[in-house]
Amino acid sequence: MRPWGRTLPRQLAAALAPQRHGDLRHWRQLLAELPRPVPSSLALAAPTVRIGAPADCDAATRTALEAALRQLHPWRKGPFEVFGIHIDAEWRSDRKWARLEHAVSPLAGRLVLDVGAGNGYYALRMLGAGAARVIGIDPTLRYVFQFLALKRLAGDLAADILPLALEDLPPKLQAFDTVFSMGVLYHRRSPFDHLFALKDCLRRGGELVLETLVTEGREGEVLVPRDRYARMRNVWFIPSVVTLEGWLVRAGFERIRCIDVSRTTPEEQRATDWMRFQSLADFLDPSDPDRTVEGYPAPRRAILLAEKP
């Protein structure tokens, strides 16, 4: 980790350069002016991550705080409750967490990497599960600033979301006890490069938690969309579960097991007042909800665990 510590300041400066995003100056100002009531409590182990309570601030402060947080729209992961403000994100991320929290190796005392961390909902749940420190990475600056706002309101937490991609991490880092990659693999044009990079981040005996889209089928079967999948352009490979297990074997992982396969429903992913764009219901065939609008099988997701030998 020490070599990375020497290069990280330069990486962060480049990632946060003003030309990276037209809203960056606005987000910096928003963060600087964010109301900061003192939270009387934190709930990081609950389905709705809670920071503070309604009684911790007056109505005017709560109104100003909500207006500031709404300027960071869209909120994709959640839910959160911040001083009585309910942030109803697009994803009911608590449902995915419930599918894995009792199956993964206990996070107590672990150093954890969360790849594609978004606004940090899962990172905070990892802290709630006892992780010693969580490092999240996500190149989408809007989501990083959502997390920075939450962290500023929560106080000092042993979690950070860095505006970086997996490719920005040093090779052969071999530092983390647990690495999470959830909702990332199908966006990679080279799934094997992604799996090898995840393995390089793990120490020996460390655990990978991999969640991704899957299709039904036998070993060797992979869905490769011709163009879009559920209106997403950047979906490249959707393997069957047994194929994905084979990929993990080929990448050098051991003790591979699938702990969950679930159909994604419009109750779990949907448009809300905090994410007002189209969502899953708009991406399914209105005459056949078992198919996407492109005619592919509707989204199914699997969670697999694997160990680095």
SEMARLO-722089 format. One record per residue (C-alpha): residue number from 1; chain; residue in three letters; x, y, z. Coordinates in nm, 2 decimals. Layout:
SEMARLO-722089
<atom nr="NUM" kette="A" rest="ALA" east="X" north="Y" up="Z"/>
...
END
This chain:
SEMARLO-722089
<atom nr="1" kette="A" rest="MET" east="0.00" north="0.00" up="0.00"/>
<atom nr="2" kette="A" rest="ARG" east="0.29" north="0.24" up="0.06"/>
<atom nr="3" kette="A" rest="PRO" east="0.39" north="0.28" up="-0.31"/>
<atom nr="4" kette="A" rest="TRP" east="0.03" north="0.36" up="-0.39"/>
<atom nr="5" kette="A" rest="GLY" east="0.03" north="0.62" up="-0.11"/>
<atom nr="6" kette="A" rest="ARG" east="0.31" north="0.80" up="-0.30"/>
<atom nr="7" kette="A" rest="THR" east="0.12" north="0.81" up="-0.63"/>
<atom nr="8" kette="A" rest="LEU" east="-0.23" north="0.86" up="-0.50"/>
<atom nr="9" kette="A" rest="PRO" east="-0.22" north="1.24" up="-0.44"/>
<atom nr="10" kette="A" rest="ARG" east="-0.13" north="1.29" up="-0.81"/>
<atom nr="11" kette="A" rest="GLN" east="-0.41" north="1.05" up="-0.92"/>
<atom nr="12" kette="A" rest="LEU" east="-0.66" north="1.24" up="-0.71"/>
<atom nr="13" kette="A" rest="ALA" east="-0.55" north="1.58" up="-0.84"/>
<atom nr="14" kette="A" rest="ALA" east="-0.59" north="1.46" up="-1.20"/>
<atom nr="15" kette="A" rest="ALA" east="-0.93" north="1.30" up="-1.12"/>
<atom nr="16" kette="A" rest="LEU" east="-1.06" north="1.61" up="-0.96"/>
<atom nr="17" kette="A" rest="ALA" east="-0.92" north="1.86" up="-1.22"/>
<atom nr="18" kette="A" rest="PRO" east="-1.19" north="2.12" up="-1.31"/>
<atom nr="19" kette="A" rest="GLN" east="-1.20" north="2.01" up="-1.67"/>
<atom nr="20" kette="A" rest="ARG" east="-1.31" north="1.66" up="-1.57"/>
<atom nr="21" kette="A" rest="HIS" east="-1.67" north="1.77" up="-1.52"/>
<atom nr="22" kette="A" rest="GLY" east="-1.86" north="2.09" up="-1.58"/>
<atom nr="23" kette="A" rest="ASP" east="-2.05" north="2.06" up="-1.24"/>
<atom nr="24" kette="A" rest="LEU" east="-1.73" north="2.00" up="-1.04"/>
<atom nr="25" kette="A" rest="ARG" east="-1.70" north="2.36" up="-0.92"/>
<atom nr="26" kette="A" rest="HIS" east="-2.07" north="2.36" up="-0.82"/>
<atom nr="27" kette="A" rest="TRP" east="-2.04" north="2.04" up="-0.63"/>
<atom nr="28" kette="A" rest="ARG" east="-1.73" north="2.17" up="-0.44"/>
<atom nr="29" kette="A" rest="GLN" east="-1.92" north="2.48" up="-0.34"/>
<atom nr="30" kette="A" rest="LEU" east="-2.23" north="2.27" up="-0.24"/>
<atom nr="31" kette="A" rest="LEU" east="-2.01" north="2.05" up="-0.02"/>
<atom nr="32" kette="A" rest="ALA" east="-1.84" north="2.36" up="0.14"/>
<atom nr="33" kette="A" rest="GLU" east="-2.18" north="2.52" up="0.22"/>
<atom nr="34" kette="A" rest="LEU" east="-2.36" north="2.20" up="0.33"/>
<atom nr="35" kette="A" rest="PRO" east="-2.54" north="2.24" up="0.66"/>
<atom nr="36" kette="A" rest="ARG" east="-2.37" north="2.03" up="0.92"/>
<atom nr="37" kette="A" rest="PRO" east="-2.59" north="1.94" up="1.22"/>
<atom nr="38" kette="A" rest="VAL" east="-2.43" north="1.71" up="1.47"/>
<atom nr="39" kette="A" rest="PRO" east="-2.57" north="1.36" up="1.44"/>
<atom nr="40" kette="A" rest="SER" east="-2.68" north="1.20" up="1.77"/>
<atom nr="41" kette="A" rest="SER" east="-2.65" north="0.85" up="1.63"/>
<atom nr="42" kette="A" rest="LEU" east="-2.55" north="0.65" up="1.33"/>
<atom nr="43" kette="A" rest="ALA" east="-2.71" north="0.32" up="1.20"/>
<atom nr="44" kette="A" rest="LEU" east="-2.48" north="0.16" up="0.95"/>
<atom nr="45" kette="A" rest="ALA" east="-2.60" north="-0.20" up="1.00"/>
<atom nr="46" kette="A" rest="ALA" east="-2.97" north="-0.13" up="0.92"/>
<atom nr="47" kette="A" rest="PRO" east="-3.13" north="-0.17" up="0.58"/>
<atom nr="48" kette="A" rest="THR" east="-3.18" north="0.21" up="0.57"/>
<atom nr="49" kette="A" rest="VAL" east="-2.84" north="0.37" up="0.65"/>
<atom nr="50" kette="A" rest="ARG" east="-2.93" north="0.64" up="0.90"/>
<atom nr="51" kette="A" rest="ILE" east="-2.73" north="0.95" up="0.99"/>
<atom nr="52" kette="A" rest="GLY" east="-2.87" north="1.15" up="1.28"/>
<atom nr="53" kette="A" rest="ALA" east="-3.23" north="1.19" up="1.38"/>
<atom nr="54" kette="A" rest="PRO" east="-3.50" north="1.45" up="1.30"/>
<atom nr="55" kette="A" rest="ALA" east="-3.45" north="1.61" up="1.65"/>
<atom nr="56" kette="A" rest="ASP" east="-3.09" north="1.69" up="1.57"/>
<atom nr="57" kette="A" rest="CYS" east="-3.17" north="1.99" up="1.36"/>
<atom nr="58" kette="A" rest="ASP" east="-3.45" north="2.25" up="1.31"/>
<atom nr="59" kette="A" rest="ALA" east="-3.69" north="2.25" up="1.02"/>
<atom nr="60" kette="A" rest="ALA" east="-3.51" north="2.53" up="0.83"/>
<atom nr="61" kette="A" rest="THR" east="-3.18" north="2.34" up="0.85"/>
<atom nr="62" kette="A" rest="ARG" east="-3.34" north="2.02" up="0.73"/>
<atom nr="63" kette="A" rest="THR" east="-3.50" north="2.20" up="0.44"/>
<atom nr="64" kette="A" rest="ALA" east="-3.17" north="2.35" up="0.33"/>
<atom nr="65" kette="A" rest="LEU" east="-3.00" north="2.02" up="0.37"/>
<atom nr="66" kette="A" rest="GLU" east="-3.25" north="1.84" up="0.16"/>
<atom nr="67" kette="A" rest="ALA" east="-3.23" north="2.10" up="-0.11"/>
<atom nr="68" kette="A" rest="ALA" east="-2.85" north="2.06" up="-0.12"/>
<atom nr="69" kette="A" rest="LEU" east="-2.87" north="1.68" up="-0.14"/>
<atom nr="70" kette="A" rest="ARG" east="-3.12" north="1.69" up="-0.42"/>
<atom nr="71" kette="A" rest="GLN" east="-2.88" north="1.89" up="-0.63"/>
<atom nr="72" kette="A" rest="LEU" east="-2.67" north="1.57" up="-0.65"/>
<atom nr="73" kette="A" rest="HIS" east="-2.95" north="1.39" up="-0.83"/>
<atom nr="74" kette="A" rest="PRO" east="-2.97" north="1.11" up="-0.94"/>
<atom nr="75" kette="A" rest="TRP" east="-2.92" north="0.89" up="-0.63"/>
<atom nr="76" kette="A" rest="ARG" east="-2.88" north="0.53" up="-0.76"/>
<atom nr="77" kette="A" rest="LYS" east="-2.79" north="0.33" up="-0.44"/>
<atom nr="78" kette="A" rest="GLY" east="-2.97" north="0.35" up="-0.11"/>
<atom nr="79" kette="A" rest="PRO" east="-3.18" north="0.39" up="0.09"/>
<atom nr="80" kette="A" rest="PHE" east="-3.05" north="0.65" up="0.34"/>
<atom nr="81" kette="A" rest="GLU" east="-3.22" north="0.86" up="0.61"/>
<atom nr="82" kette="A" rest="VAL" east="-3.03" north="1.18" up="0.69"/>
<atom nr="83" kette="A" rest="PHE" east="-3.16" north="1.38" up="0.99"/>
<atom nr="84" kette="A" rest="GLY" east="-3.51" north="1.26" up="0.90"/>
<atom nr="85" kette="A" rest="ILE" east="-3.47" north="1.31" up="0.52"/>
<atom nr="86" kette="A" rest="HIS" east="-3.55" north="0.98" up="0.35"/>
<atom nr="87" kette="A" rest="ILE" east="-3.34" north="0.94" up="0.03"/>
<atom nr="88" kette="A" rest="ASP" east="-3.53" north="0.68" up="-0.17"/>
<atom nr="89" kette="A" rest="ALA" east="-3.27" north="0.58" up="-0.42"/>
<atom nr="90" kette="A" rest="GLU" east="-3.33" north="0.39" up="-0.75"/>
<atom nr="91" kette="A" rest="TRP" east="-3.20" north="0.07" up="-0.61"/>
<atom nr="92" kette="A" rest="ARG" east="-3.32" north="-0.10" up="-0.29"/>
<atom nr="93" kette="A" rest="SER" east="-2.96" north="-0.19" up="-0.23"/>
<atom nr="94" kette="A" rest="ASP" east="-3.05" north="-0.33" up="0.11"/>
<atom nr="95" kette="A" rest="ARG" east="-3.20" north="-0.63" up="-0.07"/>
<atom nr="96" kette="A" rest="LYS" east="-2.88" north="-0.72" up="-0.25"/>
<atom nr="97" kette="A" rest="TRP" east="-2.69" north="-0.68" up="0.08"/>
<atom nr="98" kette="A" rest="ALA" east="-2.93" north="-0.91" up="0.26"/>
<atom nr="99" kette="A" rest="ARG" east="-2.85" north="-1.19" up="0.00"/>
<atom nr="100" kette="A" rest="LEU" east="-2.49" north="-1.19" up="0.08"/>
<atom nr="101" kette="A" rest="GLU" east="-2.43" north="-1.05" up="0.43"/>
<atom nr="102" kette="A" rest="HIS" east="-2.45" north="-1.39" up="0.61"/>
<atom nr="103" kette="A" rest="ALA" east="-2.27" north="-1.59" up="0.34"/>
<atom nr="104" kette="A" rest="VAL" east="-1.95" north="-1.38" up="0.31"/>
<atom nr="105" kette="A" rest="SER" east="-1.66" north="-1.43" up="0.54"/>
<atom nr="106" kette="A" rest="PRO" east="-1.71" north="-1.21" up="0.85"/>
<atom nr="107" kette="A" rest="LEU" east="-1.59" north="-0.86" up="0.77"/>
<atom nr="108" kette="A" rest="ALA" east="-1.49" north="-0.77" up="1.13"/>
<atom nr="109" kette="A" rest="GLY" east="-1.14" north="-0.63" up="1.14"/>
<atom nr="110" kette="A" rest="ARG" east="-1.10" north="-0.66" up="0.76"/>
<atom nr="111" kette="A" rest="LEU" east="-0.95" north="-0.42" up="0.51"/>
<atom nr="112" kette="A" rest="VAL" east="-1.21" north="-0.41" up="0.23"/>
<atom nr="113" kette="A" rest="LEU" east="-1.20" north="-0.28" up="-0.13"/>
<atom nr="114" kette="A" rest="ASP" east="-1.54" north="-0.19" up="-0.30"/>
<atom nr="115" kette="A" rest="VAL" east="-1.50" north="-0.17" up="-0.68"/>
<atom nr="116" kette="A" rest="GLY" east="-1.77" north="0.04" up="-0.84"/>
<atom nr="117" kette="A" rest="ALA" east="-1.87" north="0.17" up="-0.50"/>
<atom nr="118" kette="A" rest="GLY" east="-2.10" north="0.44" up="-0.63"/>
<atom nr="119" kette="A" rest="ASN" east="-2.22" north="0.67" up="-0.34"/>
<atom nr="120" kette="A" rest="GLY" east="-2.09" north="0.44" up="-0.07"/>
<atom nr="121" kette="A" rest="TYR" east="-2.41" north="0.26" up="0.05"/>
<atom nr="122" kette="A" rest="TYR" east="-2.24" north="-0.07" up="0.05"/>
<atom nr="123" kette="A" rest="ALA" east="-1.92" north="0.07" up="0.20"/>
<atom nr="124" kette="A" rest="LEU" east="-2.12" north="0.20" up="0.49"/>
<atom nr="125" kette="A" rest="ARG" east="-2.29" north="-0.14" up="0.53"/>
<atom nr="126" kette="A" rest="MET" east="-1.94" north="-0.29" up="0.54"/>
<atom nr="127" kette="A" rest="LEU" east="-1.85" north="-0.06" up="0.82"/>
<atom nr="128" kette="A" rest="GLY" east="-2.17" north="-0.16" up="0.99"/>
<atom nr="129" kette="A" rest="ALA" east="-2.06" north="-0.52" up="0.96"/>
<atom nr="130" kette="A" rest="GLY" east="-1.74" north="-0.45" up="1.14"/>
<atom nr="131" kette="A" rest="ALA" east="-1.48" north="-0.38" up="0.87"/>
<atom nr="132" kette="A" rest="ALA" east="-1.17" north="-0.20" up="1.00"/>
<atom nr="133" kette="A" rest="ARG" east="-1.15" north="0.02" up="0.69"/>
<atom nr="134" kette="A" rest="VAL" east="-1.32" north="0.03" up="0.35"/>
<atom nr="135" kette="A" rest="ILE" east="-1.17" north="0.18" up="0.04"/>
<atom nr="136" kette="A" rest="GLY" east="-1.42" north="0.23" up="-0.25"/>
<atom nr="137" kette="A" rest="ILE" east="-1.33" north="0.33" up="-0.60"/>
<atom nr="138" kette="A" rest="ASP" east="-1.57" north="0.48" up="-0.86"/>
<atom nr="139" kette="A" rest="PRO" east="-1.48" north="0.71" up="-1.15"/>
<atom nr="140" kette="A" rest="THR" east="-1.82" north="0.88" up="-1.16"/>
<atom nr="141" kette="A" rest="LEU" east="-1.76" north="1.21" up="-0.98"/>
<atom nr="142" kette="A" rest="ARG" east="-2.13" north="1.27" up="-0.90"/>
<atom nr="143" kette="A" rest="TYR" east="-2.15" north="0.96" up="-0.69"/>
<atom nr="144" kette="A" rest="VAL" east="-1.82" north="1.04" up="-0.52"/>
<atom nr="145" kette="A" rest="PHE" east="-1.96" north="1.38" up="-0.41"/>
<atom nr="146" kette="A" rest="GLN" east="-2.28" north="1.21" up="-0.28"/>
<atom nr="147" kette="A" rest="PHE" east="-2.05" north="1.00" up="-0.06"/>
<atom nr="148" kette="A" rest="LEU" east="-1.85" north="1.30" up="0.05"/>
<atom nr="149" kette="A" rest="ALA" east="-2.17" north="1.48" up="0.15"/>
<atom nr="150" kette="A" rest="LEU" east="-2.28" north="1.18" up="0.35"/>
<atom nr="151" kette="A" rest="LYS" east="-1.94" north="1.14" up="0.52"/>
<atom nr="152" kette="A" rest="ARG" east="-1.93" north="1.51" up="0.60"/>
<atom nr="153" kette="A" rest="LEU" east="-2.27" north="1.47" up="0.78"/>
<atom nr="154" kette="A" rest="ALA" east="-2.18" north="1.15" up="0.95"/>
<atom nr="155" kette="A" rest="GLY" east="-1.85" north="1.26" up="1.09"/>
<atom nr="156" kette="A" rest="ASP" east="-1.52" north="1.07" up="1.09"/>
<atom nr="157" kette="A" rest="LEU" east="-1.57" north="0.73" up="0.93"/>
<atom nr="158" kette="A" rest="ALA" east="-1.32" north="0.46" up="0.83"/>
<atom nr="159" kette="A" rest="ALA" east="-1.43" north="0.47" up="0.47"/>
<atom nr="160" kette="A" rest="ASP" east="-1.33" north="0.66" up="0.16"/>
<atom nr="161" kette="A" rest="ILE" east="-1.46" north="0.66" up="-0.20"/>
<atom nr="162" kette="A" rest="LEU" east="-1.18" north="0.75" up="-0.44"/>
<atom nr="163" kette="A" rest="PRO" east="-1.26" north="0.89" up="-0.79"/>
<atom nr="164" kette="A" rest="LEU" east="-1.06" north="0.61" up="-0.96"/>
<atom nr="165" kette="A" rest="ALA" east="-1.12" north="0.30" up="-1.17"/>
<atom nr="166" kette="A" rest="LEU" east="-0.98" north="-0.04" up="-1.10"/>
<atom nr="167" kette="A" rest="GLU" east="-0.72" north="0.01" up="-1.37"/>
<atom nr="168" kette="A" rest="ASP" east="-0.58" north="0.31" up="-1.17"/>
<atom nr="169" kette="A" rest="LEU" east="-0.47" north="0.08" up="-0.88"/>
<atom nr="170" kette="A" rest="PRO" east="-0.11" north="-0.04" up="-0.87"/>
<atom nr="171" kette="A" rest="PRO" east="-0.05" north="-0.39" up="-1.01"/>
<atom nr="172" kette="A" rest="LYS" east="0.00" north="-0.67" up="-0.77"/>
<atom nr="173" kette="A" rest="LEU" east="-0.13" north="-0.47" up="-0.48"/>
<atom nr="174" kette="A" rest="GLN" east="-0.22" north="-0.78" up="-0.27"/>
<atom nr="175" kette="A" rest="ALA" east="-0.34" north="-0.57" up="0.02"/>
<atom nr="176" kette="A" rest="PHE" east="-0.71" north="-0.64" up="0.08"/>
<atom nr="177" kette="A" rest="ASP" east="-0.88" north="-0.91" up="0.29"/>
<atom nr="178" kette="A" rest="THR" east="-1.21" north="-0.88" up="0.10"/>
<atom nr="179" kette="A" rest="VAL" east="-1.28" north="-0.73" up="-0.25"/>
<atom nr="180" kette="A" rest="PHE" east="-1.63" north="-0.66" up="-0.36"/>
<atom nr="181" kette="A" rest="SER" east="-1.72" north="-0.62" up="-0.73"/>
<atom nr="182" kette="A" rest="MET" east="-2.09" north="-0.57" up="-0.77"/>
<atom nr="183" kette="A" rest="GLY" east="-2.25" north="-0.47" up="-1.09"/>
<atom nr="184" kette="A" rest="VAL" east="-1.92" north="-0.42" up="-1.28"/>
<atom nr="185" kette="A" rest="LEU" east="-1.82" north="-0.73" up="-1.46"/>
<atom nr="186" kette="A" rest="TYR" east="-2.08" north="-0.71" up="-1.74"/>
<atom nr="187" kette="A" rest="HIS" east="-1.96" north="-0.35" up="-1.82"/>
<atom nr="188" kette="A" rest="ARG" east="-1.60" north="-0.48" up="-1.89"/>
<atom nr="189" kette="A" rest="ARG" east="-1.50" north="-0.56" up="-2.25"/>
<atom nr="190" kette="A" rest="SER" east="-1.25" north="-0.80" up="-2.11"/>
<atom nr="191" kette="A" rest="PRO" east="-1.40" north="-0.99" up="-1.82"/>
<atom nr="192" kette="A" rest="PHE" east="-1.08" north="-1.19" up="-1.76"/>
<atom nr="193" kette="A" rest="ASP" east="-0.87" north="-0.87" up="-1.72"/>
<atom nr="194" kette="A" rest="HIS" east="-1.12" north="-0.76" up="-1.46"/>
<atom nr="195" kette="A" rest="LEU" east="-1.10" north="-1.09" up="-1.27"/>
<atom nr="196" kette="A" rest="PHE" east="-0.72" north="-1.10" up="-1.27"/>
<atom nr="197" kette="A" rest="ALA" east="-0.71" north="-0.73" up="-1.15"/>
<atom nr="198" kette="A" rest="LEU" east="-0.95" north="-0.82" up="-0.87"/>
<atom nr="199" kette="A" rest="LYS" east="-0.73" north="-1.11" up="-0.77"/>
<atom nr="200" kette="A" rest="ASP" east="-0.42" north="-0.89" up="-0.77"/>
<atom nr="201" kette="A" rest="CYS" east="-0.59" north="-0.66" up="-0.51"/>
<atom nr="202" kette="A" rest="LEU" east="-0.64" north="-0.95" up="-0.27"/>
<atom nr="203" kette="A" rest="ARG" east="-0.39" north="-1.09" up="-0.02"/>
<atom nr="204" kette="A" rest="ARG" east="-0.34" north="-1.47" up="-0.01"/>
<atom nr="205" kette="A" rest="GLY" east="-0.65" north="-1.63" up="0.14"/>
<atom nr="206" kette="A" rest="GLY" east="-0.86" north="-1.32" up="0.07"/>
<atom nr="207" kette="A" rest="GLU" east="-1.21" north="-1.34" up="-0.05"/>
<atom nr="208" kette="A" rest="LEU" east="-1.37" north="-1.20" up="-0.37"/>
<atom nr="209" kette="A" rest="VAL" east="-1.75" north="-1.12" up="-0.36"/>
<atom nr="210" kette="A" rest="LEU" east="-1.86" north="-1.10" up="-0.72"/>
<atom nr="211" kette="A" rest="GLU" east="-2.21" north="-0.99" up="-0.83"/>
<atom nr="212" kette="A" rest="THR" east="-2.31" north="-0.97" up="-1.19"/>
<atom nr="213" kette="A" rest="LEU" east="-2.57" north="-1.03" up="-1.45"/>
<atom nr="214" kette="A" rest="VAL" east="-2.61" north="-1.39" up="-1.56"/>
<atom nr="215" kette="A" rest="THR" east="-2.81" north="-1.59" up="-1.81"/>
<atom nr="216" kette="A" rest="GLU" east="-2.96" north="-1.93" up="-1.79"/>
<atom nr="217" kette="A" rest="GLY" east="-2.75" north="-2.20" up="-1.97"/>
<atom nr="218" kette="A" rest="ARG" east="-2.49" north="-2.46" up="-1.97"/>
<atom nr="219" kette="A" rest="GLU" east="-2.11" north="-2.44" up="-1.93"/>
<atom nr="220" kette="A" rest="GLY" east="-1.97" north="-2.22" up="-2.21"/>
<atom nr="221" kette="A" rest="GLU" east="-2.29" north="-2.03" up="-2.28"/>
<atom nr="222" kette="A" rest="VAL" east="-2.26" north="-1.65" up="-2.28"/>
<atom nr="223" kette="A" rest="LEU" east="-2.51" north="-1.38" up="-2.39"/>
<atom nr="224" kette="A" rest="VAL" east="-2.33" north="-1.11" up="-2.59"/>
<atom nr="225" kette="A" rest="PRO" east="-2.59" north="-0.84" up="-2.68"/>
<atom nr="226" kette="A" rest="ARG" east="-2.56" north="-0.71" up="-3.04"/>
<atom nr="227" kette="A" rest="ASP" east="-2.61" north="-0.35" up="-2.92"/>
<atom nr="228" kette="A" rest="ARG" east="-2.79" north="-0.26" up="-2.60"/>
<atom nr="229" kette="A" rest="TYR" east="-2.92" north="-0.48" up="-2.32"/>
<atom nr="230" kette="A" rest="ALA" east="-3.21" north="-0.33" up="-2.12"/>
<atom nr="231" kette="A" rest="ARG" east="-3.12" north="-0.01" up="-2.29"/>
<atom nr="232" kette="A" rest="MET" east="-2.76" north="-0.01" up="-2.16"/>
<atom nr="233" kette="A" rest="ARG" east="-2.50" north="0.03" up="-2.42"/>
<atom nr="234" kette="A" rest="ASN" east="-2.20" north="-0.09" up="-2.22"/>
<atom nr="235" kette="A" rest="VAL" east="-2.30" north="-0.45" up="-2.15"/>
<atom nr="236" kette="A" rest="TRP" east="-2.06" north="-0.69" up="-2.31"/>
<atom nr="237" kette="A" rest="PHE" east="-2.07" north="-1.04" up="-2.16"/>
<atom nr="238" kette="A" rest="ILE" east="-2.35" north="-1.21" up="-1.96"/>
<atom nr="239" kette="A" rest="PRO" east="-2.24" north="-1.57" up="-1.87"/>
<atom nr="240" kette="A" rest="SER" east="-2.43" north="-1.86" up="-1.73"/>
<atom nr="241" kette="A" rest="VAL" east="-2.34" north="-1.93" up="-1.37"/>
<atom nr="242" kette="A" rest="VAL" east="-2.15" north="-2.24" up="-1.45"/>
<atom nr="243" kette="A" rest="THR" east="-1.96" north="-2.05" up="-1.72"/>
<atom nr="244" kette="A" rest="LEU" east="-1.87" north="-1.77" up="-1.47"/>
<atom nr="245" kette="A" rest="GLU" east="-1.75" north="-2.04" up="-1.22"/>
<atom nr="246" kette="A" rest="GLY" east="-1.52" north="-2.16" up="-1.50"/>
<atom nr="247" kette="A" rest="TRP" east="-1.39" north="-1.81" up="-1.56"/>
<atom nr="248" kette="A" rest="LEU" east="-1.30" north="-1.78" up="-1.19"/>
<atom nr="249" kette="A" rest="VAL" east="-1.12" north="-2.11" up="-1.20"/>
<atom nr="250" kette="A" rest="ARG" east="-0.93" north="-2.00" up="-1.51"/>
<atom nr="251" kette="A" rest="ALA" east="-0.84" north="-1.68" up="-1.33"/>
<atom nr="252" kette="A" rest="GLY" east="-0.68" north="-1.88" up="-1.05"/>
<atom nr="253" kette="A" rest="PHE" east="-0.95" north="-1.86" up="-0.78"/>
<atom nr="254" kette="A" rest="GLU" east="-1.04" north="-2.15" up="-0.55"/>
<atom nr="255" kette="A" rest="ARG" east="-1.34" north="-2.24" up="-0.32"/>
<atom nr="256" kette="A" rest="ILE" east="-1.58" north="-2.10" up="-0.57"/>
<atom nr="257" kette="A" rest="ARG" east="-1.95" north="-2.11" up="-0.48"/>
<atom nr="258" kette="A" rest="CYS" east="-2.26" north="-1.94" up="-0.60"/>
<atom nr="259" kette="A" rest="ILE" east="-2.46" north="-1.82" up="-0.30"/>
<atom nr="260" kette="A" rest="ASP" east="-2.76" north="-1.65" up="-0.48"/>
<atom nr="261" kette="A" rest="VAL" east="-2.93" north="-1.61" up="-0.81"/>
<atom nr="262" kette="A" rest="SER" east="-3.22" north="-1.36" up="-0.82"/>
<atom nr="263" kette="A" rest="ARG" east="-3.44" north="-1.20" up="-1.08"/>
<atom nr="264" kette="A" rest="THR" east="-3.42" north="-0.82" up="-1.07"/>
<atom nr="265" kette="A" rest="THR" east="-3.77" north="-0.68" up="-1.02"/>
<atom nr="266" kette="A" rest="PRO" east="-3.92" north="-0.33" up="-1.06"/>
<atom nr="267" kette="A" rest="GLU" east="-3.97" north="-0.33" up="-0.68"/>
<atom nr="268" kette="A" rest="GLU" east="-3.59" north="-0.35" up="-0.64"/>
<atom nr="269" kette="A" rest="GLN" east="-3.49" north="-0.11" up="-0.92"/>
<atom nr="270" kette="A" rest="ARG" east="-3.73" north="0.17" up="-0.99"/>
<atom nr="271" kette="A" rest="ALA" east="-3.77" north="0.54" up="-1.06"/>
<atom nr="272" kette="A" rest="THR" east="-3.82" north="0.75" up="-0.74"/>
<atom nr="273" kette="A" rest="ASP" east="-3.83" north="1.12" up="-0.65"/>
<atom nr="274" kette="A" rest="TRP" east="-3.45" north="1.09" up="-0.59"/>
<atom nr="275" kette="A" rest="MET" east="-3.39" north="0.92" up="-0.93"/>
<atom nr="276" kette="A" rest="ARG" east="-3.64" north="1.07" up="-1.18"/>
<atom nr="277" kette="A" rest="PHE" east="-3.50" north="0.91" up="-1.50"/>
<atom nr="278" kette="A" rest="GLN" east="-3.62" north="0.58" up="-1.66"/>
<atom nr="279" kette="A" rest="SER" east="-3.56" north="0.26" up="-1.47"/>
<atom nr="280" kette="A" rest="LEU" east="-3.61" north="-0.11" up="-1.50"/>
<atom nr="281" kette="A" rest="ALA" east="-3.99" north="-0.10" up="-1.57"/>
<atom nr="282" kette="A" rest="ASP" east="-3.91" north="0.11" up="-1.88"/>
<atom nr="283" kette="A" rest="PHE" east="-3.64" north="-0.14" up="-2.00"/>
<atom nr="284" kette="A" rest="LEU" east="-3.87" north="-0.45" up="-2.01"/>
<atom nr="285" kette="A" rest="ASP" east="-4.10" north="-0.55" up="-2.29"/>
<atom nr="286" kette="A" rest="PRO" east="-4.45" north="-0.42" up="-2.18"/>
<atom nr="287" kette="A" rest="SER" east="-4.61" north="-0.72" up="-2.33"/>
<atom nr="288" kette="A" rest="ASP" east="-4.37" north="-0.97" up="-2.18"/>
<atom nr="289" kette="A" rest="PRO" east="-4.19" north="-0.87" up="-1.86"/>
<atom nr="290" kette="A" rest="ASP" east="-3.97" north="-1.18" up="-1.89"/>
<atom nr="291" kette="A" rest="ARG" east="-3.79" north="-1.01" up="-2.18"/>
<atom nr="292" kette="A" rest="THR" east="-3.60" north="-0.68" up="-2.22"/>
<atom nr="293" kette="A" rest="VAL" east="-3.72" north="-0.43" up="-2.48"/>
<atom nr="294" kette="A" rest="GLU" east="-3.45" north="-0.58" up="-2.71"/>
<atom nr="295" kette="A" rest="GLY" east="-3.60" north="-0.93" up="-2.67"/>
<atom nr="296" kette="A" rest="TYR" east="-3.33" north="-1.07" up="-2.44"/>
<atom nr="297" kette="A" rest="PRO" east="-3.40" north="-1.25" up="-2.11"/>
<atom nr="298" kette="A" rest="ALA" east="-3.49" north="-1.01" up="-1.83"/>
<atom nr="299" kette="A" rest="PRO" east="-3.21" north="-0.93" up="-1.58"/>
<atom nr="300" kette="A" rest="ARG" east="-3.10" north="-1.20" up="-1.34"/>
<atom nr="301" kette="A" rest="ARG" east="-2.81" north="-1.15" up="-1.11"/>
<atom nr="302" kette="A" rest="ALA" east="-2.58" north="-1.40" up="-0.93"/>
<atom nr="303" kette="A" rest="ILE" east="-2.35" north="-1.36" up="-0.63"/>
<atom nr="304" kette="A" rest="LEU" east="-2.04" north="-1.58" up="-0.62"/>
<atom nr="305" kette="A" rest="LEU" east="-1.77" north="-1.61" up="-0.36"/>
<atom nr="306" kette="A" rest="ALA" east="-1.41" north="-1.71" up="-0.44"/>
<atom nr="307" kette="A" rest="GLU" east="-1.08" north="-1.73" up="-0.26"/>
<atom nr="308" kette="A" rest="LYS" east="-0.73" north="-1.63" up="-0.37"/>
<atom nr="309" kette="A" rest="PRO" east="-0.50" north="-1.92" up="-0.29"/>
END
